[in-house]
Amino acid sequence: MGYRSDVAYAIQFKDADALKEFVGLHAINEPTRDALQECALSYDGDEPVLSFMATAVKWYESFQDVQAHESLLAFIDENEELEAGYVYVRIGEEVEDVEEKHGGADDLIPWSGVYVERTLAWNVSVS
């Protein structure tokens, strides 16, 4: 069975050229190309956003696909000139197991794209 997590991230780019550069650099490597193919593309105004979400997955750092997704985010941290920002959230099975991180250009971090929301459900009839 294994430990499962819900994982999501969003990467926002300054413009289409920054997105093309990012994709071009990662499309030549099979693991990162596969990770990009799992992402969805949308737009926040004129700014392109790549997003990824997976639920109930085994998100182990030793897995090649996880390493590929993580390397996309690390690339943004390592290349400030790219003009992109990201937010990442992983929620594990245990209540306290929440990992959040962000990076890249502060003005491009898509804060409203991925976040943890905590709610309390009340479904009890009181007489």
JOGI-V135276 format. One line per field, one symbol per residue. psi: psi as a letter, one per 20 degrees, with the letter a starting at -180 (. if undefined). A space follows every 50 residues. Layout:
BEGIN
psi = ???
END
This chain:
BEGIN
psi = frpqqppqqpppqgrhghggggghhiiipgghghghiiqqpapncioqpp qqppqlqnmphiphhghgghhgghhghimhihmqqqpppppahqginppp qrrbphijpmhihprpppqppolppp.
END
